[in-house]
Amino acid sequence: MFRHSQLETVQAWLAHPGHAAMPIHARIQRAIRQMIIDGALRAGKPLPASRSLARSLGVSRDTIESAYAQLHAEGFIERRVGSGSFVSAMTEFAQQHRLKQRGTLSRNQAPDLSKRGAAMSHSGGVREILAPRPFAHGVPETRNFPLQLWERLERQVLKEHGTSALLHSDPQGTEPLRRAIADYVNLERGACATADRVLVLTSSQQAMTLCANMLFDSGDRIFIEDPAYYGARKAFDAAGLECIPVSVDHHGIVVDQIKAEPRKVKAVFLTPSHQFPTGATLSLDRRLALIDWAARQQAWIIEDDYDSEFHYAGKPTACVQGLDPHDRTIYIGTFTKALFPGLRIGYAILPSQLVKPMTVGRTLLDGHTASIAQLTLARFMEGGHFGSHVRVMRSMYAQRLDVASQLVRRHLSDFVEPQPPAGGLQMPCRLIDDLSEQAAVNAARRMGVELLGLSALYATGDAKPGLLMGFAAYTPHEIEIAVSKLSIAFRSLNPS
């Protein structure tokens, strides 16, 4: 018969909520099997008679017989006619137990990663907050998304395409969506695109990772804005590139620093329409100078136009890609900010010579983007719904930006100075009165408010302490409550 502790182990398996979906005989079988593997039941030890164990566990004898039969089929026990059931004499179980012990000892040791794998792991990756709260940045308003309209268009797609929509799609992207994207960026962003030059991806992050690995070798140099979007820097660092930081002022990236670099640099990454995180717009003369530099150096311009739909002051400038007659610009866009993060659709407008190799490279990452989502988005765009939604959101976000900047000036003027951007989903704020950036972020988090410290976005020692406040996803009332919490949090750091 089992010892009391062994019987309790089997009873625990029967009662555990995580095993509720498993038949009772399977739970008993798994419990006994685990005790054998762990060495709690050693080779040659007898198991309780099925009738006796059934009585102890309050189950039928047939249930125990089913469990024993499975253990016998797997080789864990031997069944001897007239003698009963015994733990198998095979030595593999003891070996597995020793291996498991060794695995436990080495579990906390550093894994044997490649240099690139170690760089990716060390970067911490790019993680988004699953349930955003003020003032998490880069989050769009989703509560006002026309979900019923989206569902209706999705039903139309399924009715028209049937089960073919459930299959793999073209790794470059479905033709209707590529055509809709090309039409949109040509009209709204002044791009020069055709459907055959569009590569549909899952995100702008994937586009940057693809560029880093397809266009450059480890050790190659790339210019990057300073401060810069952390996801871009991590993608390039993980690929082994040497990121050369370039200062940003009120007119965007300082192109003179790029032109003065004596070493060979193969690309520049920038966010010209709305620099992340400062909000600066790259001036036209600098755009033209950058295009000229790329042509002369045979370098690439990687243009991330991540939230260009939302411009609140004046008219948005044309994208660099549309101004580039030399075809050296890779234009990256995403629908994550304009629609909703769960859509997982981004894209790249590529120079013609890069379309085939980049599409092949993409197949090694994830194959293709979900067909149903692509076809639904294409209809959403073709029907004019995308433009209409963007216009509604642009007006809403402009109001929320105004509310956020006024409330910060009214309640937090002793601590921060708001710097309302001309566009985008977040507002940078400059810290004043010697308030520690990290202390401010930590104090805010204790009050249930999310802030991003700006210093972490700088590669050089020229970091200007500040905070980034996302405002787009939060109502004026939610913004007001969050600002009140920040006032309490900051004053607790500086009671005077």
N, C-alpha and C positions, 0 to 999 in steps of 0.2 A: 504493500500500500504506500501511497505518497506520504512523505512527511507533511506536517501541518503547513510549513512555509511553501512547499511545492503545490499543495492543494490551493492555497491562497493565491498563488501566481496564476493558476488556471482560472480561478473565480474572478480575478481582476481582469483578465482578458475578456471574460464573458460580460462583465459589467461596464467596461470602458465605453464611453459614448462614441469614441472614434471608430469602434468596431461594429457599431449598430447595424450597418448595412450588410455585414458578413453573416452567413448562416452559422447557427450555433455549433455544428460539427466542425466547421472551418476554424472557428475561434479556438476550440479545444485543441484541434490539430496544430494550429500555429503556436499556441502556448507551449505545448509539449515539445514541438520541434525547436523552439527557441531555447528551452531549458537544455535540450541535448547539445545544441550548438555552443551554448555558453559553458557547458561542462557541468551543469547542475545535476544532470542525469548522465552518469558515466556508462561506458560500454559494458554490456553484460548485465546491467541492472534490470530487474523485472519491473514491468508496468502493472498498475492495479488491474484486477479482473474487470472486464467491461461492466458487469452487473454491479460490482462494488463502487466503481467510480461514478456510474450513472446515479446511484443512490446518494453519494456524497455531493454531487453537483445539482441534483434535482432535475435531471434530464432523463430521456428514455435510453434504454440499452442500445437501441438501433443507432442513436446519435453517436454514442461512444464507438460503436463498431464502425461507423462511417469514418470517424476521425482516425481510428487505428488502421483501417484499410488504406487511407491516403498516406499515412506515415510509412506503412509497409511498402506501398507502391513507389515512394520516393527513396526508399532504402534507409530510412532512419531507424526502423525497428525490424526485428525478426519475429515471426509468429511460428511457434512450435506446437504442433498438435498434441494436446493433452498436458502441455506445460505452461502455456500462456504466451505473453508478448514480452520481448526483451529489447533493450537498446542495442542497436547493431554494433558489432565488434569492429567495424571499419574504422581506420585510423584517421580518415579525412576530417572527421568532426573535431578531433583534438588539434589537428593542424590548423583548421579554420579558426578555432578558438585562439590559438597562439597568434595567428595572423591578425585576428581582431584586436587582441591586446596590443600588438605592435602598432596597428593602425591608430589605436587610441593614444599611444604614447607620442606618435608623430603628428597627430592632428593639429597641434599648435605650432608646428614647425613651418617655416616659410616654404610655399610651394615652389617647385622647380619650373619657373616661367621663362619664356624667351625674353629678350631685351624689350621687344615691342609689347609683349604681354605684361611685363613688369611695369612698363611706362603707363600702360592703360590702367592697370590696377592701382598704381600709385596716384594717378590723377583723381581718383575718386569717382570718375564718370560724370555724367550729367543727369541728375535726378530732379524730377519735378514734384511739387507737393500735390498729393492725390486729392486732397480736399482743401483747396486754397482758402486762405483767410487774409483779410487786409493786413499788410499791403504787399502780398506776394506779387512779384513783377511778371510781366509777359503773359498774363492770363486774360483772355477775352471774356466778355459777358456772354454766357450761354443760356441763361434763364429766359431770354427774349428771342432765342433762335426759333424760326418758323418750323417746328418739328413736324407738325401735321402735313405741311406742304412737302417736306423732305420725305416723309413716309409715303405720301401719294406718288411722288416721283419714283421712289424705290419700287413700289408695286407695279408701276408702269414698266420699269426696266425688267422686272421678273416676268411680267406677262409677255413682253415682247421677246425677250431672249431665252426664257425658260431655263432649262438645266444647263445650257451652254454658259450661262453667267456664273455657274459654280465651278467651272474648269479653270485651268491656268490661262492667264492672259499674256499678251505680248509684253516681254520684259521692258520694252521701251515705253509702254503705256498704251491704253486703248486709243484708237485714232480719233474718236469724237472728243475725248478730253484733251488730247494734244492740240487739236484744232481750236478748241475753245480757249485754251490757255494762250496759244499764240495770238488769237484775235484780241484777247483781253490785254496782254502786255503791250501789244502794238498800239492799241487805242489809248489805254490809260497810263502807260509808263513810257511811251515813246520808244519802245524797243523795235528791233528789226528781227522778227522771228517768223518761222514757218513751222507747221506741225511736224515736219520731218526732223527738226532740230530740237524738239522738246523731248526731254527724258523725264518721265514721271517716276517719282521716288516716294519714300514714306515720310521724309522730313528733310529740312535743310541740314540737320546734323548728319544725315546719311550722305547728302550731297558733298559736304565738306570732307567727310571721311573718304569718300570715293575719290575726290580730287587729290587728297593728300597721298593716297596709295597708288593712284594710277598715273599721276603726272610727275612725281618726285621720287628721288632715291633718298635713303637715310643720309643725313649730313647736308642735304641741299638747304639753301637759305630761302626764307620767305619773309617779306615785310608784313608786319601786322600792326594795327592801330594800338596805341597806348594811351588810355585804357582800351580794352577790347572785350568782346563777347567771350566768356570763359569757355563755351563749348567749342569755339573755333580754335582757340589756343590749345585746348586739350587734344583735339583731333590732330593738329599738326605736330604737337609734341610726341604723341603716341606713335606717329609715323616716323619719328626720328629726325624731323626737320629742325633746323636752327631758326627760331623765330627772332627776327630783328625788330624790336619795338620802335615805332615812329610816333612822335608827339602829335596830339590833336589840339587844335585851338578852335576859335569860334567859326572858322571857315572850313573845318574838317581836318583831315590828315595833312600834315605839313610835307608837301611834295618836294620841297627843296632838300629835305633830309634824305629823301629817296635818291634824288639826282646826285647828291654828293657822296653816296656810298661807293667806294672804289672796288669792292669785291663783287663777284658775280652773284646776283640774286635772281631766282627764277620766277618769282611771283610776288604779288601784293594782295593781301586780303583786306577788304574794307567794307564798311556799311555807309555808303555815301549819301543816301537819301535821308537817313535819320541815324546818326552815329550812336552806337551803343557803347556806353551808357549816357554820354553827354547830351545827346539830342542835336548836335551840330549837323548842318547840311554842307556837303562839300561844294565849294564854289565852282562856277563854270570854268574859270581859268585854270583851276587846279585839276579839274576833270580832264580838260584838254591836254594839260601838261603831262598828266599821268598816262593818257592814251599814247602820247608821243614817246614817252619813256619806254612803255611796254613794246611798242613797235620797234624801236631802235635796239632794245636789249633782247628781243624775241622772248619776252617774259609774258606770264599770264596775269590778268586782272581777275580776281575772284570777287564778284560783287554780290553781297548778301543784302537783298532788298526785303528784309524779314517782316516789316509791318508798314510798308509804304502806302497802304490804302488809307491810313489814318493820318491826314495832314490837316491841321487846324488853322494855320495862319498863312495866307497867301496861296499861290499855286505851287504844287509840287514840281520839282525840277525833273527833267528827263533823265532816265537811267543812263549810266555810263555805257552799257551795251549798245544802246541805240545811237550813241555818238561815235562809236568806235568803227572807223572804216577799215581797220586792219584785221578785224575778227580775232582779237586776242583776249576778249572778255567772256568769262563764264558767269552767267546771270543765275542767281539762286533765289527761288521764291517758295513760299509755303502758304497753305490754307489753314494752318493751325491757329494763327492769330486772327485771320479775317473771319473764320467760321467757328470751328471748335476743335480742341486738341485731339479728341477721340477719332477724328476723321483719318488721321495719319496719312495725309497726302501732301507732298511737296514736289518740287520740280526744278529742273535746270534747263536753261536755254544754252545750247552748246555751239561752239564753232563747228562747222560741218565735218571737219576732219576728226573731231573727237567723238562724234555720235556713236559710231560702231564700237570702238574700244571701250568707251564708258558704259555702253549698254551691256557688252560682254562682261565687264568687270562687275556690273551691278548684279548679274545672275549669280555671282559667287557670294553675294551678301545675303540676298533673300529671294531671288528669283523674279518676283513681280509684285506689284501692288494689287490689292484686292479688287476684283473686277466689278462687283456690284457697287462698291463705293465710287469707283471711277466713273461708271456709266451714270450713276445718279447725280454726281457732281457735274458731269457734262450737261445733263438736262437742266440742272439748277442754273448753270451759267448761260446756256443757250436761251432759256426762257426769260432772261433779264432779272432773275431773282437774286443772283449774286450781287449785281450792281445795286439793286434796291436795298438789300440787307446792309451792304457796306455804307450806303448813304445814311440809313437809320442809325447805325452804330457810330458813324463818324459824328453825327449831331449829339448823340448820347454821351460819347466819350469826351467831346469838347466841353459839355456841361459839367461832367464829373471832374475833369481837369481843373476847370475854373473853381468848382467847389473845394477841391482838395487844396489848391494853392491859397485860396482865401482863408480856409480854416487853419492851415499851417501858419500863415502870417498872423492870424488872430491869436492863436493859442500856443504856438511854439516859437515865437519870434526871439525868445531869449536863448534858443538852442540851435535852430537851423534857419537857413535862408532858402526858400524854395526857388527853383530855377525852371519855371514852366517851359516845356519844350514846344517846338512848332508842330510836333506830331508824335505818334507812338502811344504806347500803353502804360508808360511809367514816367515819373517825374524825379529828376535828381535834386537833391537838397544838399547845400553846403553846410557843414557843421561850424558853429561859432562858439565862443565862450569856452574854449579849451575842453569841450565835451569829448570824452574818449569814444571813438567810433565803435569799437568792440563792446565797450560797456553799454553804449546806447542800444546796440543790436540785442545784447543779452537781456537788458532791462525790458525792452519791448516784447521780446519773446516770452518773458515771464508773465506779461500782461495779455498774452494771446495775440500779439501783433507781429507780423513778419516784415523784416526789413533786410535789404542787402547792403552790406558795407561796400563802398566804392573802392577802398584801398586794395582789396583783393583782386580787382580787375586791372591793376597796373603791374607791368613787368619791371619797371624801373623804380628808383627811389623817389621819383617825383610825385608820388601819390598824394592827392589832395583829399583829406578825410571828408566823407560825406555819406549820404544814405540814398538808396534808390527806393522809391515808393510807387508800387503799382496801383493804379486807380481805376482801370477800365472795368473790372469785374465786380465793382462794389457800388451800391446805391449811395446817393448823398447821405442818407441816414446812417448807413454802415460806415461811411467815411468819417462822419462826425463822431460816432462812438469811438472809432479807432484812434482818431486824433486826440480825443479826451483821455484815452488810456495812455497814449504817448506822453501827454502833458504830465500825467501822474508819474509815469515811469522816469521821465527825464528829471523832474523836480526831485525825485527820490535820490538821484545821483548827485544833485547840486542843490541842497536845501536852502542855500543862501539866496 
